[in-house]
Amino acid sequence: MQYPFDEQAEKIVLGSIILDQRDSYEAFLKLDSEDFYWDNGHNKPIYDAVKNAFESSKIIESAAVISYLSDNKTLEIIGGVDYITQICQLVTSASDVNFYVRQLKDKTLLRNYLMQMEKVINSYNKNPIDDIGSFVTTAQNSLNEIASERRVEEFERVGEISVSLAKEIISSTGGDAITGYRTNYNDLDKIINGLNPGNLIVLAARPSIGKSALALNIAYNVAKANKKAVGYFSLEMDNRMLVTRLFSNVLEVPFDKIQKGILSRDERLRLQEKSHDLESAPLYFDDSGKNNIDDVIVKTKKLYEQTKDSGGLGLIVVDHIGILADEKGFDKKSDQEKIAARTRKLKQLAGELKIPIICVAQLNRDVEKRDVKIPQLSDLRQSGSIEQDADQVLLLYRKSYYKDQGIDTGGQKKEQKFQNALKQDEPESDNNQNIPEAPEGADILSITVAKNRNGECRRTFLFFFKAYGRFENPTDEYLAKLKQFY
């Protein structure tokens, strides 16, 4: 196969560098010797020569290039002094070296892509395919890795940034305006400023606290409110189970009643109505338990492309990172190395696609050993890599989880003090406002924002209706009391 190249662009770039050293900065920033492919790399030695002069702080000129080529016994191979003169004569005052540099990079990208396709075909022809899914995934990953290559970004002048940023700030409503996608949990949105593009948000707790339920609630809220596609990777629950949980959530009917089909006539009518609401939400589930981090990346990019014309991709949720399948060659790596590789790739993906990614994670058992069970950053499994890559870390805690097991959480005095405070705010007459009690069937979920790259770190609270996996905002008065006594 004849792979693509651009002979003219190669010669003009090399001639431009030799004639004007200012053009060398653009070329050396973006080009490698592999970008010079014409005639089996005929121009590679010249590029090596000019780059050697540049790195040696020498003046790049014909004499230095010729001397380098002569010392390396390649001068005659490339056509001698006459060829150096020829490529310099191609350069005119109108030659735009940046344009030709981009041309070379595009040819290299296409060339590498075609070469990789040929390798995939050869592998198919020469080796037995035991697992078609694995073969396709590996092939797709290798091609996507090449296709996703980006040119080196340049400095951006502060004046250019300031003009566009000032317009955004001036046009904002001010006050409690949230720049990211709202989770619909008001105080949490104020702390983290919503879910912002490029951010990796870690949602962590011990088992059965409610982390998957909260992640699912947020995913549904973002999809419904913003008309943006949301991709949800579930590694423990299948798609039907997730939708059943959403039915329970929106109907406010216990999950087990829906699962068993024990519904009243009114509940069945409401279920039919709500199913149409869910149908309109651009929420996408993937319940493949065999997903590894590369599968997540490939499927996310595919969803990103598929939804470009219908509002775009707004959020990805991975539930949860600890049980992703091992990547190829990672089976012998430590858990810490695996988690580090995954969080790093998720952060890169968030930045590349400019979307927020929520990553659900599990806390280690150290939290169970303390008298006070409120989690800390150090309770994250493999916390070093997760803490480093995450923009926000949200740690969940529910006292009732431990209370139901008869475990002393070290907070009985605070609990009694809180209940007394509520009673003290009871009205003396009907004209006085009081602090309402927690809704029936609701637990108090504590969310500690333990890391917030661009904001404050503090606790907030939600009501958690465990029976139907739903979260609601406390009233402002109740929230103020919670913050005071918890």
Kinemage of the C-alpha trace (Angstrom):
@kinemage 1
@onewidth
@group {chain A} dominant
@subgroup {mainchain}
@vectorlist {calphas} color= white
{ca met a 1} P 0.000 0.000 0.000
{ca gln a 2} L 1.166 3.527 -0.843
{ca tyr a 3} L 0.733 5.592 2.301
{ca pro a 4} L -0.095 9.311 1.998
{ca phe a 5} L 2.554 12.049 2.213
{ca asp a 6} L 3.071 15.622 0.976
{ca glu a 7} L 6.410 16.106 -0.784
{ca gln a 8} L 5.899 19.820 -1.410
{ca ala a 9} L 4.993 20.543 2.229
{ca glu a 10} L 8.067 18.672 3.493
{ca lys a 11} L 10.398 20.683 1.262
{ca ile a 12} L 8.834 24.074 2.065
{ca val a 13} L 8.936 23.442 5.831
{ca leu a 14} L 12.617 22.436 5.696
{ca gly a 15} L 13.513 25.358 3.414
{ca ser a 16} L 11.666 27.804 5.671
{ca ile a 17} L 13.569 26.612 8.744
{ca ile a 18} L 16.929 26.932 7.009
{ca leu a 19} L 16.190 30.418 5.662
{ca asp a 20} L 14.524 31.881 8.765
{ca gln a 21} L 15.155 30.453 12.226
{ca arg a 22} L 11.944 32.052 13.519
{ca asp a 23} L 10.023 29.435 11.563
{ca ser a 24} L 11.839 26.667 13.426
{ca tyr a 25} L 9.904 27.236 16.665
{ca glu a 26} L 6.575 26.318 15.063
{ca ala a 27} L 8.083 23.283 13.360
{ca phe a 28} L 9.992 21.849 16.318
{ca leu a 29} L 7.007 22.358 18.617
{ca lys a 30} L 4.757 20.218 16.461
{ca leu a 31} L 6.824 17.999 14.163
{ca asp a 32} L 8.844 14.808 14.552
{ca ser a 33} L 11.113 13.090 12.051
{ca glu a 34} L 8.289 10.612 11.270
{ca asp a 35} L 6.337 13.488 9.707
{ca phe a 36} L 8.834 13.471 6.799
{ca tyr a 37} L 7.800 10.390 4.838
{ca trp a 38} L 8.344 11.209 1.141
{ca asp a 39} L 10.513 8.740 -0.780
{ca asn a 40} L 11.026 6.441 2.208
{ca gly a 41} L 12.027 9.262 4.501
{ca his a 42} L 14.245 11.143 2.045
{ca asn a 43} L 13.896 14.370 4.033
{ca lys a 44} L 14.290 12.893 7.504
{ca pro a 45} L 18.077 13.404 7.666
{ca ile a 46} L 17.647 17.103 6.821
{ca tyr a 47} L 15.104 17.558 9.585
{ca asp a 48} L 17.462 15.792 12.006
{ca ala a 49} L 20.225 18.160 10.912
{ca val a 50} L 18.252 21.378 11.459
{ca lys a 51} L 16.892 20.126 14.773
{ca asn a 52} L 20.409 19.205 15.922
{ca ala a 53} L 21.567 22.743 15.154
{ca phe a 54} L 18.581 24.160 17.037
{ca glu a 55} L 19.163 21.993 20.109
{ca ser a 56} L 22.880 22.798 20.056
{ca ser a 57} L 22.063 26.520 20.047
{ca lys a 58} L 23.751 26.899 16.665
{ca ile a 59} L 22.558 29.188 13.885
{ca ile a 60} L 20.437 27.175 11.483
{ca glu a 61} L 21.807 27.814 8.008
{ca ser a 62} L 22.757 25.851 4.912
{ca ala a 63} L 26.391 25.477 5.932
{ca ala a 64} L 25.505 23.933 9.330
{ca val a 65} L 23.009 21.549 7.733
{ca ile a 66} L 25.450 20.472 5.036
{ca ser a 67} L 28.198 19.931 7.634
{ca tyr a 68} L 25.924 17.756 9.799
{ca leu a 69} L 24.779 15.662 6.831
{ca ser a 70} L 28.342 15.232 5.632
{ca asp a 71} L 29.555 14.116 9.076
{ca asn a 72} L 26.729 11.556 9.222
{ca lys a 73} L 27.440 10.266 5.677
{ca thr a 74} L 23.951 11.194 4.470
{ca leu a 75} L 24.651 14.259 2.312
{ca glu a 76} L 24.969 12.333 -0.946
{ca ile a 77} L 22.016 10.098 -0.067
{ca ile a 78} L 19.618 13.050 0.076
{ca gly a 79} L 20.941 14.605 -3.170
{ca gly a 80} L 23.903 16.660 -2.042
{ca val a 81} L 24.264 20.421 -1.804
{ca asp a 82} L 22.100 20.910 -4.900
{ca tyr a 83} L 19.089 19.415 -3.116
{ca ile a 84} L 19.530 21.733 -0.121
{ca thr a 85} L 19.601 24.678 -2.516
{ca gln a 86} L 16.514 23.373 -4.332
{ca ile a 87} L 14.304 23.180 -1.232
{ca cys a 88} L 15.374 26.667 -0.153
{ca gln a 89} L 14.393 28.080 -3.571
{ca leu a 90} L 10.857 26.718 -3.141
{ca val a 91} L 10.223 29.121 -0.283
{ca thr a 92} L 8.622 32.437 -1.198
{ca ser a 93} L 7.653 35.445 0.866
{ca ala a 94} L 4.075 34.189 0.762
{ca ser a 95} L 4.902 30.744 2.167
{ca asp a 96} L 2.962 30.073 5.373
{ca val a 97} L 5.031 27.583 7.336
{ca asn a 98} L 2.167 27.032 9.820
{ca phe a 99} L -0.096 25.845 7.011
{ca tyr a 100} L 2.476 23.344 5.739
{ca val a 101} L 3.224 22.102 9.258
{ca arg a 102} L -0.477 21.341 9.703
{ca gln a 103} L -0.473 19.565 6.341
{ca leu a 104} L 2.343 17.280 7.459
{ca lys a 105} L 0.656 16.476 10.768
{ca asp a 106} L -2.580 15.608 8.980
{ca lys a 107} L -0.758 13.290 6.582
{ca thr a 108} L 1.002 11.583 9.504
{ca leu a 109} L -2.300 11.116 11.332
{ca leu a 110} L -3.925 9.566 8.262
{ca arg a 111} L -0.837 7.454 7.551
{ca asn a 112} L -0.707 6.044 11.084
{ca tyr a 113} L -4.425 5.329 11.026
{ca leu a 114} L -4.142 3.364 7.774
{ca met a 115} L -1.109 1.488 9.078
{ca gln a 116} L -2.984 0.497 12.209
{ca met a 117} L -5.959 -0.656 10.135
{ca glu a 118} L -3.577 -2.836 8.129
{ca lys a 119} L -2.202 -4.328 11.374
{ca val a 120} L -5.738 -5.134 12.532
{ca ile a 121} L -6.501 -6.873 9.229
{ca asn a 122} L -3.228 -8.823 9.354
{ca ser a 123} L -3.966 -9.900 12.909
{ca tyr a 124} L -7.373 -11.117 11.812
{ca asn a 125} L -5.895 -13.065 8.894
{ca lys a 126} L -3.034 -14.654 10.834
{ca asn a 127} L -4.475 -15.377 14.290
{ca pro a 128} L -7.577 -17.270 15.441
{ca ile a 129} L -10.279 -15.046 16.973
{ca asp a 130} L -11.455 -16.740 20.180
{ca asp a 131} L -13.388 -13.743 21.508
{ca ile a 132} L -14.865 -11.489 18.834
{ca gly a 133} L -15.928 -8.847 21.360
{ca ser a 134} L -12.436 -8.590 22.801
{ca phe a 135} L -10.872 -8.437 19.319
{ca val a 136} L -13.211 -5.640 18.200
{ca thr a 137} L -12.677 -3.661 21.415
{ca thr a 138} L -8.870 -3.930 21.137
{ca ala a 139} L -8.959 -2.923 17.478
{ca gln a 140} L -11.284 -0.004 18.156
{ca asn a 141} L -9.161 1.208 21.059
{ca ser a 142} L -5.987 1.172 18.953
{ca leu a 143} L -7.675 3.148 16.156
{ca asn a 144} L -9.310 5.612 18.557
{ca glu a 145} L -5.971 6.245 20.237
{ca ile a 146} L -4.536 7.383 16.918
{ca ala a 147} L -7.641 9.327 15.872
{ca ser a 148} L -7.730 11.204 19.176
{ca glu a 149} L -4.208 12.609 18.766
{ca arg a 150} L -4.199 16.368 19.047
{ca arg a 151} L -1.762 18.946 17.857
{ca val a 152} L 0.270 20.625 20.603
{ca glu a 153} L -1.677 23.587 21.954
{ca glu a 154} L -0.014 26.969 21.990
{ca phe a 155} L -0.053 29.724 24.578
{ca glu a 156} L -3.264 31.749 24.638
{ca arg a 157} L -2.863 35.468 25.206
{ca val a 158} L -4.474 36.684 28.425
{ca gly a 159} L -6.266 39.449 26.555
{ca glu a 160} L -8.120 36.922 24.395
{ca ile a 161} L -9.181 34.959 27.475
{ca ser a 162} L -10.227 38.040 29.425
{ca val a 163} L -12.597 39.360 26.740
{ca ser a 164} L -14.628 36.144 26.469
{ca leu a 165} L -14.546 35.522 30.227
{ca ala a 166} L -15.702 39.061 31.001
{ca lys a 167} L -18.701 38.592 28.693
{ca glu a 168} L -19.654 35.412 30.565
{ca ile a 169} L -19.379 37.103 33.962
{ca ile a 170} L -21.313 40.212 32.884
{ca ser a 171} L -24.117 38.127 31.364
{ca ser a 172} L -24.463 35.953 34.487
{ca thr a 173} L -27.352 36.630 36.826
{ca gly a 174} L -25.096 36.946 39.857
{ca gly a 175} L -26.004 35.979 43.399
{ca asp a 176} L -26.432 32.228 43.625
{ca ala a 177} L -25.920 31.615 39.894
{ca ile a 178} L -24.513 28.138 39.189
{ca thr a 179} L -22.216 27.744 36.180
{ca gly a 180} L -22.344 23.932 35.959
{ca tyr a 181} L -25.243 21.538 35.486
{ca arg a 182} L -27.461 21.585 38.557
{ca thr a 183} L -27.843 18.414 40.572
{ca asn a 184} L -31.120 19.940 41.881
{ca tyr a 185} L -29.758 19.685 45.435
{ca asn a 186} L -29.538 23.365 46.237
{ca asp a 187} L -26.918 23.619 48.959
{ca leu a 188} L -24.687 21.039 47.283
{ca asp a 189} L -24.882 23.014 44.022
{ca lys a 190} L -23.845 26.160 45.882
{ca ile a 191} L -20.768 24.436 47.322
{ca ile a 192} L -19.493 22.770 44.148
{ca asn a 193} L -20.981 25.318 41.704
{ca gly a 194} L -22.844 22.544 39.913
{ca leu a 195} L -21.253 19.875 37.730
{ca asn a 196} L -18.769 21.721 35.546
{ca pro a 197} L -17.295 20.605 32.205
{ca gly a 198} L -13.909 18.911 32.524
{ca asn a 199} L -14.388 18.044 36.197
{ca leu a 200} L -14.013 14.599 37.742
{ca ile a 201} L -16.346 14.286 40.736
{ca val a 202} L -15.845 11.341 43.103
{ca leu a 203} L -18.881 10.175 45.079
{ca ala a 204} L -17.756 7.799 47.831
{ca ala a 205} L -19.273 5.928 50.781
{ca arg a 206} L -19.345 2.595 52.570
{ca pro a 207} L -21.719 -0.039 51.117
{ca ser a 208} L -25.494 0.546 51.495
{ca ile a 209} L -25.168 4.208 52.478
{ca gly a 210} L -26.828 5.404 49.266
{ca lys a 211} L -24.045 6.375 46.848
{ca ser a 212} L -25.494 4.552 43.817
{ca ala a 213} L -28.963 5.918 44.582
{ca leu a 214} L -27.628 9.484 44.746
{ca ala a 215} L -25.619 9.035 41.536
{ca leu a 216} L -28.750 7.766 39.759
{ca asn a 217} L -30.835 10.681 41.101
{ca ile a 218} L -28.267 13.205 39.888
{ca ala a 219} L -28.030 11.529 36.471
{ca tyr a 220} L -31.813 11.682 36.038
{ca asn a 221} L -32.022 15.280 37.273
{ca val a 222} L -29.318 16.479 34.853
{ca ala a 223} L -30.857 14.652 31.879
{ca lys a 224} L -34.358 15.929 32.621
{ca ala a 225} L -33.505 19.546 33.464
{ca asn a 226} L -30.858 20.256 30.828
{ca lys a 227} L -32.017 18.106 27.908
{ca lys a 228} L -28.451 16.857 27.694
{ca ala a 229} L -27.587 13.218 27.199
{ca val a 230} L -26.334 11.427 30.306
{ca gly a 231} L -24.473 8.124 30.091
{ca tyr a 232} L -24.650 5.831 33.132
{ca phe a 233} L -22.288 2.855 33.390
{ca ser a 234} L -23.708 0.422 35.957
{ca leu a 235} L -21.454 -2.484 36.861
{ca glu a 236} L -23.653 -4.014 39.568
{ca met a 237} L -27.287 -3.475 38.473
{ca asp a 238} L -28.817 -4.295 35.099
{ca asn a 239} L -30.744 -1.759 33.042
{ca arg a 240} L -34.199 -3.032 34.052
{ca met a 241} L -33.290 -2.754 37.732
{ca leu a 242} L -32.135 0.840 37.212
{ca val a 243} L -35.365 1.817 35.473
{ca thr a 244} L -37.400 0.106 38.201
{ca arg a 245} L -35.536 2.230 40.743
{ca leu a 246} L -36.402 5.336 38.758
{ca phe a 247} L -40.068 4.284 38.703
{ca ser a 248} L -39.946 3.947 42.486
{ca asn a 249} L -38.284 7.342 42.725
{ca val a 250} L -40.709 9.358 40.604
{ca leu a 251} L -43.835 7.563 41.875
{ca glu a 252} L -42.685 7.645 45.510
{ca val a 253} L -43.769 4.022 45.781
{ca pro a 254} L -41.525 1.474 47.560
{ca phe a 255} L -39.175 -0.346 45.223
{ca asp a 256} L -40.236 -3.834 46.322
{ca lys a 257} L -43.914 -3.069 45.570
{ca ile a 258} L -43.058 -2.116 42.000
{ca gln a 259} L -40.703 -5.049 41.574
{ca lys a 260} L -43.407 -7.469 42.722
{ca gly a 261} L -46.178 -5.678 40.808
{ca ile a 262} L -48.231 -5.035 43.971
{ca leu a 263} L -49.703 -1.714 42.846
{ca ser a 264} L -53.067 -0.086 43.328
{ca arg a 265} L -55.105 1.079 40.358
{ca asp a 266} L -54.068 4.671 41.006
{ca glu a 267} L -50.396 3.681 41.212
{ca arg a 268} L -50.661 1.781 37.928
{ca leu a 269} L -52.157 4.833 36.213
{ca arg a 270} L -49.415 7.067 37.582
{ca leu a 271} L -46.789 4.535 36.500
{ca gln a 272} L -48.121 4.674 32.951
{ca glu a 273} L -47.985 8.462 33.032
{ca lys a 274} L -44.496 8.654 34.527
{ca ser a 275} L -43.121 6.118 32.056
{ca his a 276} L -43.655 8.740 29.333
{ca asp a 277} L -41.667 11.272 31.399
{ca leu a 278} L -38.802 8.811 31.656
{ca glu a 279} L -39.070 8.059 27.956
{ca ser a 280} L -38.378 11.705 27.128
{ca ala a 281} L -35.288 11.923 29.370
{ca pro a 282} L -32.041 11.495 27.356
{ca leu a 283} L -30.611 9.040 29.897
{ca tyr a 284} L -28.586 6.092 28.589
{ca phe a 285} L -27.695 2.987 30.623
{ca asp a 286} L -24.896 0.501 30.010
{ca asp a 287} L -25.024 -2.517 32.324
{ca ser a 288} L -22.143 -4.528 30.886
{ca gly a 289} L -20.325 -5.942 33.887
{ca lys a 290} L -17.291 -6.682 31.705
{ca asn a 291} L -16.501 -3.041 30.928
{ca asn a 292} L -12.928 -1.948 31.543
{ca ile a 293} L -11.788 1.669 31.526
{ca asp a 294} L -10.942 1.556 27.815
{ca asp a 295} L -14.461 0.271 27.038
{ca val a 296} L -15.895 3.166 29.054
{ca ile a 297} L -13.807 5.646 27.064
{ca val a 298} L -14.749 4.177 23.676
{ca lys a 299} L -18.463 4.002 24.504
{ca thr a 300} L -18.444 7.524 25.943
{ca lys a 301} L -16.864 8.948 22.803
{ca lys a 302} L -19.391 7.069 20.678
{ca leu a 303} L -22.284 8.492 22.732
{ca tyr a 304} L -20.685 11.939 22.460
{ca glu a 305} L -20.712 11.701 18.657
{ca gln a 306} L -24.214 10.208 18.508
{ca thr a 307} L -25.754 13.018 20.577
{ca lys a 308} L -24.053 16.014 18.956
{ca asp a 309} L -27.145 16.921 16.957
{ca ser a 310} L -29.632 16.408 19.802
{ca gly a 311} L -28.319 18.586 22.620
{ca gly a 312} L -24.948 16.986 23.191
{ca leu a 313} L -23.497 14.914 26.011
{ca gly a 314} L -23.850 16.498 29.449
{ca leu a 315} L -22.625 13.951 31.995
{ca ile a 316} L -21.106 10.491 32.433
{ca val a 317} L -21.500 8.388 35.599
{ca val a 318} L -19.307 5.355 36.344
{ca asp a 319} L -20.738 3.164 39.133
{ca his a 320} L -18.327 2.139 40.373
{ca ile a 321} L -14.629 2.434 39.576
{ca gly a 322} L -13.468 -0.319 41.927
{ca ile a 323} L -15.179 -3.122 40.013
{ca leu a 324} L -14.264 -2.208 36.454
{ca ala a 325} L -12.739 -5.158 34.617
{ca asp a 326} L -8.957 -5.264 34.384
{ca glu a 327} L -7.446 -3.627 31.333
{ca lys a 328} L -5.253 -5.705 29.069
{ca gly a 329} L -1.912 -6.297 30.764
{ca phe a 330} L -3.162 -4.965 34.113
{ca asp a 331} L -4.093 -8.280 35.716
{ca lys a 332} L -0.800 -8.367 37.620
{ca lys a 333} L -0.886 -4.716 38.689
{ca ser a 334} L -1.740 -3.711 42.240
{ca asp a 335} L -5.190 -2.322 43.053
{ca gln a 336} L -3.619 1.065 43.637
{ca glu a 337} L -2.006 1.066 40.174
{ca lys a 338} L -5.288 0.014 38.553
{ca ile a 339} L -7.300 2.745 40.279
{ca ala a 340} L -4.635 5.347 39.480
{ca ala a 341} L -4.735 4.464 35.770
{ca arg a 342} L -8.536 4.595 35.710
{ca thr a 343} L -8.964 7.928 37.482
{ca arg a 344} L -6.236 9.486 35.358
{ca lys a 345} L -7.968 8.344 32.155
{ca leu a 346} L -11.373 9.536 33.369
{ca lys a 347} L -9.958 12.970 34.192
{ca gln a 348} L -8.354 13.144 30.752
{ca leu a 349} L -11.633 12.094 29.129
{ca ala a 350} L -13.567 14.761 31.034
{ca gly a 351} L -11.114 17.407 29.844
{ca glu a 352} L -11.051 16.178 26.250
{ca leu a 353} L -14.843 16.073 25.824
{ca lys a 354} L -15.445 19.026 28.173
{ca ile a 355} L -18.028 17.185 30.255
{ca pro a 356} L -18.295 16.416 33.979
{ca ile a 357} L -17.770 12.791 34.998
{ca ile a 358} L -19.063 11.361 38.274
{ca cys a 359} L -17.069 8.417 39.517
{ca val a 360} L -18.625 6.336 42.310
{ca ala a 361} L -16.078 4.822 44.703
{ca gln a 362} L -16.061 2.790 47.902
{ca leu a 363} L -14.499 3.787 51.204
{ca asn a 364} L -12.214 1.363 53.000
{ca arg a 365} L -12.982 -0.281 56.341
{ca asp a 366} L -10.953 2.185 58.395
{ca val a 367} L -14.053 4.289 58.908
{ca glu a 368} L -15.690 1.377 60.765
{ca lys a 369} L -12.848 1.279 63.299
{ca arg a 370} L -13.463 4.805 64.574
{ca asp a 371} L -16.020 5.869 67.139
{ca val a 372} L -17.168 8.707 64.898
{ca lys a 373} L -18.074 7.183 61.524
{ca ile a 374} L -18.115 10.387 59.480
{ca pro a 375} L -15.732 9.607 56.568
{ca gln a 376} L -12.518 11.411 55.712
{ca leu a 377} L -10.435 11.671 52.540
{ca ser a 378} L -8.008 9.108 53.926
{ca asp a 379} L -10.855 6.555 53.975
{ca leu a 380} L -10.886 6.396 50.184
{ca arg a 381} L -9.502 3.171 48.832
{ca gln a 382} L -6.258 3.993 47.020
{ca ser a 383} L -6.991 7.550 48.141
{ca gly a 384} L -3.748 9.011 46.790
{ca ser a 385} L -4.589 8.666 43.111
{ca ile a 386} L -8.307 9.395 43.500
{ca glu a 387} L -7.687 12.498 45.583
{ca gln a 388} L -5.053 13.749 43.139
{ca asp a 389} L -7.165 13.367 39.978
{ca ala a 390} L -10.555 14.426 41.375
{ca asp a 391} L -11.753 18.024 41.242
{ca gln a 392} L -14.359 17.336 43.930
{ca val a 393} L -14.693 14.490 46.416
{ca leu a 394} L -18.080 13.975 48.095
{ca leu a 395} L -18.164 11.620 51.084
{ca leu a 396} L -21.553 10.259 52.172
{ca tyr a 397} L -22.604 9.294 55.685
{ca arg a 398} L -25.932 8.151 57.121
{ca lys a 399} L -26.157 7.766 60.893
{ca ser a 400} L -29.291 5.616 60.668
{ca tyr a 401} L -27.314 2.966 58.761
{ca tyr a 402} L -25.185 2.365 61.864
{ca lys a 403} L -28.041 2.930 64.293
{ca asp a 404} L -30.060 0.142 62.615
{ca gln a 405} L -27.151 -2.201 63.330
{ca gly a 406} L -26.903 -1.127 66.964
{ca ile a 407} L -23.541 0.568 66.388
{ca asp a 408} L -22.694 3.565 68.564
{ca thr a 409} L -21.632 6.421 66.286
{ca gly a 410} L -20.509 8.617 69.166
{ca gly a 411} L -23.178 11.216 68.491
{ca gln a 412} L -26.081 10.492 70.857
{ca lys a 413} L -25.580 13.726 72.810
{ca lys a 414} L -25.562 15.750 69.599
{ca glu a 415} L -28.685 13.950 68.429
{ca gln a 416} L -30.531 14.799 71.653
{ca lys a 417} L -29.304 18.383 71.480
{ca phe a 418} L -30.580 18.631 67.907
{ca gln a 419} L -34.022 17.258 68.841
{ca asn a 420} L -34.235 19.697 71.758
{ca ala a 421} L -33.368 22.557 69.408
{ca leu a 422} L -36.217 21.577 67.111
{ca lys a 423} L -38.632 21.550 70.035
{ca gln a 424} L -37.469 24.971 71.188
{ca asp a 425} L -38.501 26.374 67.814
{ca glu a 426} L -42.072 25.093 68.115
{ca pro a 427} L -44.537 28.003 67.779
{ca glu a 428} L -46.180 29.641 70.746
{ca ser a 429} L -49.046 30.556 68.441
{ca asp a 430} L -50.184 29.753 64.934
{ca asn a 431} L -48.595 32.953 63.678
{ca asn a 432} L -45.025 31.841 64.503
{ca gln a 433} L -42.982 29.766 62.084
{ca asn a 434} L -41.414 26.575 63.372
{ca ile a 435} L -38.725 24.234 62.223
{ca pro a 436} L -40.598 21.324 60.595
{ca glu a 437} L -39.781 17.752 61.456
{ca ala a 438} L -38.072 15.514 58.950
{ca pro a 439} L -40.608 13.958 56.553
{ca glu a 440} L -41.900 10.542 57.536
{ca gly a 441} L -39.691 7.769 56.257
{ca ala a 442} L -36.738 10.061 55.602
{ca asp a 443} L -33.182 9.523 56.799
{ca ile a 444} L -30.672 12.343 57.031
{ca leu a 445} L -27.807 11.909 54.551
{ca ser a 446} L -24.650 13.862 55.279
{ca ile a 447} L -22.463 14.900 52.340
{ca thr a 448} L -18.970 16.081 53.198
{ca val a 449} L -17.350 18.000 50.350
{ca ala a 450} L -13.854 16.889 51.350
{ca lys a 451} L -12.092 18.258 48.276
{ca asn a 452} L -13.229 21.152 46.133
{ca arg a 453} L -10.551 22.386 43.767
{ca asn a 454} L -12.176 25.764 43.194
{ca gly a 455} L -14.335 26.296 46.264
{ca glu a 456} L -15.007 25.710 49.923
{ca cys a 457} L -15.068 22.368 51.712
{ca arg a 458} L -17.935 21.788 54.138
{ca arg a 459} L -20.867 19.496 54.936
{ca thr a 460} L -24.407 19.637 53.655
{ca phe a 461} L -27.452 17.408 54.103
{ca leu a 462} L -30.292 15.789 52.172
{ca phe a 463} L -33.371 13.831 53.116
{ca phe a 464} L -33.049 10.237 51.865
{ca phe a 465} L -36.197 8.199 51.346
{ca lys a 466} L -34.555 4.791 51.236
{ca ala a 467} L -37.775 2.897 50.418
{ca tyr a 468} L -37.896 4.480 46.988
{ca gly a 469} L -34.336 5.748 46.543
{ca arg a 470} L -35.241 9.417 46.448
{ca phe a 471} L -33.418 12.470 47.782
{ca glu a 472} L -34.968 15.830 48.643
{ca asn a 473} L -33.740 19.184 49.889
{ca pro a 474} L -34.414 20.059 53.545
{ca thr a 475} L -36.050 23.416 54.157
{ca asp a 476} L -33.601 26.257 54.737
{ca glu a 477} L -34.555 26.358 58.449
{ca tyr a 478} L -34.057 22.636 58.943
{ca leu a 479} L -30.778 22.714 57.021
{ca ala a 480} L -29.501 25.530 59.236
{ca lys a 481} L -30.224 23.432 62.345
{ca leu a 482} L -28.518 20.391 60.820
{ca lys a 483} L -25.385 22.396 60.060
{ca gln a 484} L -25.375 23.756 63.603
{ca phe a 485} L -25.694 20.499 65.497
{ca tyr a 486} L -24.164 17.866 63.178
